[in-house]
């Protein structure tokens, strides 16, 4: 005899899940107990939003769906932001919550609201688990969460259903869907013709390539045909960013857009390899015309209308690229050094030689950390600068909320990644306002004994919003705040804390932090309006 909770837990373990994050409540205790007995490590967090980001951090290490548990009412309400983030940022996530039994839902009101209706607009799918359906629905949930463009699936499991016992459960164990190579067609013939004729090809790769595990094939394709590569922020590291063909990432910085978008317009063959424009700002709406030679290889049909492409191919990215090449090669790629000149302009725009400031912080840390270091970035002005300045050499080497762009994600993402890969250097970059949102998760890092450096950009303002206010000639309103003594807070919470104002002190603090068995907060003091002219 097995309970419904046991079946759910066993299927998640089979899917590769080894961690679950959340906050207990009476309505999820049976689920938690089953997860623990199935072999998933239960981690108590301070907020359900952060629990989801920790799960995502683990996912980027092991590839399995993130697992978040949240209790009835306020527990799930707290998780709404991270569920929406998983939907927009294409993160496979299983959200387990409990609810009152059917009769009680009709006769009792305390903490009761409709979990399904709350989550339907922000999740890929939502199911209330009815008696006898647990085996079917957990298998369906894993399939939906991981196939196509990944996303969150919510299972709302009534308390009585969690404990339902059966000796045989219907568990269909659906096989993974296979992304197909497009068959010969006029579209494929045209794509081959365009590729063969290309003299100024460019590749734009994004999160679909990462989620299809096509990053190595995309990189090899670019190198074999000398094709410059631009990535979205989720695609950073597909090609090591010190490779001559790498033009870095784009998406949010108008400063970078002014360099990159004209180059794209010059291209005579634009290859989109898993490019999902949900990460991109308004300047990336319709960056090419319907007459331009654009080949869009993606996981799902384009219903976003951020752009339209002349050729659209839905399927396996790696196999489709090889099929398009079909033994041919680009005979000449950007003659005259145009691509090299663009790369030089992009590097020059990073301000790496500044004595102190946002770029100097990135450069100083990058120069003393291993190539496989993973960094997380919170939302705000610092993320826009760091996304351009920080060179990434491995896929999934930069974790951030790049579609929803929510604050408060960097520290829990780093905790999850470090927990999954204890021997890998992981650094969290966060603004002072973002850290103040979820300071409590520093205690989670302490309890897990993680040697995690947290670098705080201290400017005592919401710099990105303040920039917009000034640009619109509006008064300074609601964007500045008094400073927090972060080193003192860190020490009070059982960690280490330092304030730094130069490269040497920062590098020393970073190197020492990796060897500790707790977190280290490094407050990098940059002052207000430090991002002027950098975004």
Buried (B, 14 or more C-beta within 10 A) or exposed (E): EBBBBBBBBBBBBBBEBBBBBBBBBEBBBBBBBBBEEBEBEBBEBBBBBBBBBBBBBBBBBBBBBBBBBBBBBBBBBBBBBBBBBBBBBBBBBBBBBBBBEEEBBEEEEEBBBEBBEBBEEBBBBBBBBBEEBBBBBBBBBBBBBBBBBBBBBBBBBBBBBBBBEBEEBEBEEEEEEEBEBBEEEEBBEBBBEBBBBBEBBBBBBBBBBBBBEBBEBBBBBBBEBBBBBBBBBBBBBBBBBEBEBBBBBBBBBEBBBEBBBEBBEEBEBBBBBBBBBBBBBEBBEEBBEEEBBBBBBBBEEBEEEBBBBBBBBBBBBBBBBBBBBEEBEBEEBBEEEBBEEBBEBBEEBBBBEBEBBBBBBBBBBBEEBEEEBBBBBBBBBBBBBBBBBBBBBBBBBBBBBBBBBBBBBBBBBBBBBBBBBEEBBBBBBBBBBBBBBBBEBBBBBBEBEBBBBBBBBBBBBBBBBBBEBBEEEEEEEEBEEEEBEBBEBBBEBEBBBBBBEEBEBBBBBBEBBBEBEBBBBBBBBBEBEBBEEBB
